[in-house]
Amino acid sequence: MNGSEDEQQLVYTVLVTGANSGLGFSTCCRLIDEFLHSRPQTQSLHLLVTTRSTSKNKDTQTRLHAHLQKTLLKADKGTPGISKVLASRIKISGEQVDLCNLRSVKELGKRLLDRGDRLDVLICNAGIGGWKGLNWPSAIWAILTDWRHACTYPTYKLGFVGAVAAQEGDETAPDQQLGEVFTANVFGHYILAHELSPLMKGGGSKEPGRIIWISSIEAYAHAFDAEDVQALKSDAAYESSKRLTDLLVLTSELPSTKMSTTAFLQEADKQQKPKMFLAHPGVCATSIADLPLVLWYAMLLAQYIARWLGSPWHPVSSYLGAVSSVWLSLAPFSSLSTQELTEGKAKWASSTDVFGNERVVRTEVGGWGWGGKVGEKADGKMRLSANRWRGQEDVTKESREEFEVLGQRVWRDMEKLRETWEDKLEA
Ligand SMILES: NC(=O)c1ccc[n+]([C@@H]2O[C@H](COP(=O)([O-])OP(=O)(O)OC[C@H]3O[C@@H](n4cnc5c(N)ncnc54)[C@H](OP(=O)(O)O)[C@@H]3O)[C@@H](O)[C@H]2O)c1
């Protein structure tokens, strides 16, 4: 191995989309902190942050450098002078991408491919809610009568129906439009992951790259309709996009989806394709709920009360909410693979106890359970039975089979859609 190859291996590159606010920004802060403490001194972190504009990117990098300085100051208090060594281990750079604009996604992919640097982790964090407001009487009633459940599984959000992201050409033509929430949350990332997968291969001394998808506790099975993958006819486009994310990732290693995933991840001989992981942050107070300041603080208080009432799904702070995706980014690859191999592929959640002590736990997914195994019960999995969505049913042989069949179908549909749009963009 020559010198430059050796050097490259010591740089661990993580790309985070939507890094300028909420969970994206906190994920970057947490990556810096945990990388410096958990990885050997010989390794450095290259944090590649994407935003929608150059000004947001500049501002994000400035704030991340300020965070790094704080971390270094703390380290210096423990071991005087250590900050110089630590500072040289973090590099932050930026890129622009609008995930609703597939041309912009392809261009980012091309820029990074042309550069040819290895990518170890892609965190598909950016996302939108697509909500126009709340049904206030219903919200107040639900929260006052059923606080913990209503703050975890809200039924009072009002979503836009039929919102589209217009692509280039005749923007009013239906064949130049895609579901907005679907594209921001899933399809833009889907194209990006496909484009970047050649930079994320494993083989030789390199472990496969990790593609981490951010889902939600609200990824209800009933919100997704396979006949309307883009959720254009639904008023729950957000929940639909998150259920689609769950279906794609949890079935990504099954033999039944292999044909689609091989094409999607551009698998080639003797190279290991990147591995997809699924995470969700629990419920956190961020700007995704676009509320006036006073109401935002009311939401913050309501979320803390839900935690104090025993909800394990209320990290509230986005730094705590980032624990699952950062763990999936930095934990030894072999230990993650072994856990998913022995106990089944999981939706890894950020969770806290009543005092805000964080932990990463498996989350129940409709039709899949905690690891795709029939017969698992909620009991014993950290009191989750008490915090389960009320419509949730135990996994049966039939529901597990249905989940896999649906997974196979959405993989096929997504691959078809990717090919269609790649042809359009090339033309
Ligand atoms: N907050 C929660 O409780 C919660 C719970 C479950 C899951 N999540 C998930 O966590 C992720 C982050 O959400 P958040 O709560 O941190 O929300 P947020 O503070 O609103 O951050 C969303 C980020 O995504 C970016 N973004 C939105 N549309 C984009 C597009 N078309 N192209 C590129 N970037 C785009 C935003 O950029 P701009 O600033 O330019 O708009 C922003 O940086 C989302 O996937 C969300 O679904 C959040």
The ligand as an SDF file (V2000), in Angstrom:
LIG
                    3D

 48 52  0  0  0  0  0  0  0  0999 V2000
  -37.7400   16.6470   15.0200 N   0  0  0  0  0  0  0  0  0  0  0  0
  -38.2770   15.4700   15.2530 C   0  0  0  0  0  0  0  0  0  0  0  0
  -38.9310   15.2400   16.2750 O   0  0  0  0  0  0  0  0  0  0  0  0
  -38.1050   14.3620   14.2640 C   0  0  0  0  0  0  0  0  0  0  0  0
  -38.6960   13.1290   14.5630 C   0  0  0  0  0  0  0  0  0  0  0  0
  -38.5230   12.0780   13.6850 C   0  0  0  0  0  0  0  0  0  0  0  0
  -37.7690   12.2480   12.5510 C   0  0  0  0  0  0  0  0  0  0  0  0
  -37.2100   13.4490   12.2800 N   0  0  0  0  0  0  0  0  0  0  0  0
  -36.4240   13.5660   11.0380 C   0  0  0  0  0  0  0  0  0  0  0  0
  -35.1860   14.1880   11.2770 O   0  0  0  0  0  0  0  0  0  0  0  0
  -34.7370   14.8290   10.0800 C   0  0  0  0  0  0  0  0  0  0  0  0
  -34.3010   16.2510   10.4030 C   0  0  0  0  0  0  0  0  0  0  0  0
  -35.4300   16.9670   10.8400 O   0  0  0  0  0  0  0  0  0  0  0  0
  -35.3420   18.1560   11.9010 P   0  0  0  0  0  0  0  0  0  0  0  0
  -36.3440   17.8560   12.9410 O   0  0  0  0  0  0  0  0  0  0  0  0
  -33.9520   18.4210   12.2940 O   0  0  0  0  0  0  0  0  0  0  0  0
  -35.9450   19.3450   11.0270 O   0  0  0  0  0  0  0  0  0  0  0  0
  -35.3340   20.7600   10.6130 P   0  0  0  0  0  0  0  0  0  0  0  0
  -34.7100   21.4280   11.7700 O   0  0  0  0  0  0  0  0  0  0  0  0
  -36.4300   21.4490    9.8960 O   0  0  0  0  0  0  0  0  0  0  0  0
  -34.1800   20.3740    9.5800 O   0  0  0  0  0  0  0  0  0  0  0  0
  -34.4650   19.8830    8.3060 C   0  0  0  0  0  0  0  0  0  0  0  0
  -33.2460   20.0640    7.4350 C   0  0  0  0  0  0  0  0  0  0  0  0
  -33.5260   19.5190    6.1490 O   0  0  0  0  0  0  0  0  0  0  0  0
  -33.2080   20.4820    5.1760 C   0  0  0  0  0  0  0  0  0  0  0  0
  -34.0140   20.3280    3.9820 N   0  0  0  0  0  0  0  0  0  0  0  0
  -35.3570   20.3770    3.8720 C   0  0  0  0  0  0  0  0  0  0  0  0
  -35.7320   20.2130    2.5920 N   0  0  0  0  0  0  0  0  0  0  0  0
  -34.5950   20.0620    1.8870 C   0  0  0  0  0  0  0  0  0  0  0  0
  -34.3300   19.8910    0.5120 C   0  0  0  0  0  0  0  0  0  0  0  0
  -35.2920   19.8420   -0.4100 N   0  0  0  0  0  0  0  0  0  0  0  0
  -33.0450   19.7730    0.1180 N   0  0  0  0  0  0  0  0  0  0  0  0
  -32.0560   19.8290    1.0140 C   0  0  0  0  0  0  0  0  0  0  0  0
  -32.2370   20.0120    2.3260 N   0  0  0  0  0  0  0  0  0  0  0  0
  -33.5020   20.1350    2.7470 C   0  0  0  0  0  0  0  0  0  0  0  0
  -33.4670   21.8190    5.8430 C   0  0  0  0  0  0  0  0  0  0  0  0
  -32.8140   22.8500    5.1380 O   0  0  0  0  0  0  0  0  0  0  0  0
  -33.4120   24.3680    5.1200 P   0  0  0  0  0  0  0  0  0  0  0  0
  -33.0020   24.9810    6.4070 O   0  0  0  0  0  0  0  0  0  0  0  0
  -32.7760   24.9710    3.9280 O   0  0  0  0  0  0  0  0  0  0  0  0
  -34.8970   24.2480    4.9910 O   0  0  0  0  0  0  0  0  0  0  0  0
  -32.8820   21.5470    7.2100 C   0  0  0  0  0  0  0  0  0  0  0  0
  -31.4990   21.6730    7.1860 O   0  0  0  0  0  0  0  0  0  0  0  0
  -35.9090   14.7520    9.1050 C   0  0  0  0  0  0  0  0  0  0  0  0
  -35.6910   13.6800    8.2150 O   0  0  0  0  0  0  0  0  0  0  0  0
  -37.0960   14.4410    9.9920 C   0  0  0  0  0  0  0  0  0  0  0  0
  -38.1110   13.7640    9.3290 O   0  0  0  0  0  0  0  0  0  0  0  0
  -37.3620   14.5250   13.1070 C   0  0  0  0  0  0  0  0  0  0  0  0
  1  2  1  0
  2  3  2  0
  2  4  1  0
  4  5  1  0
  4 48  2  0
  5  6  2  0
  6  7  1  0
  7  8  2  0
  8  9  1  0
  8 48  1  0
  9 10  1  0
  9 46  1  0
 10 11  1  0
 11 12  1  0
 11 44  1  0
 12 13  1  0
 13 14  1  0
 14 15  2  0
 14 16  1  0
 14 17  1  0
 17 18  1  0
 18 19  2  0
 18 20  1  0
 18 21  1  0
 21 22  1  0
 22 23  1  0
 23 24  1  0
 23 42  1  0
 24 25  1  0
 25 26  1  0
 25 36  1  0
 26 27  1  0
 26 35  1  0
 27 28  2  0
 28 29  1  0
 29 30  1  0
 29 35  2  0
 30 31  1  0
 30 32  2  0
 32 33  1  0
 33 34  2  0
 34 35  1  0
 36 37  1  0
 36 42  1  0
 37 38  1  0
 38 39  2  0
 38 40  1  0
 38 41  1  0
 42 43  1  0
 44 45  1  0
 44 46  1  0
 46 47  1  0
M  CHG  2   8   1  16  -1
M  END
$$$$
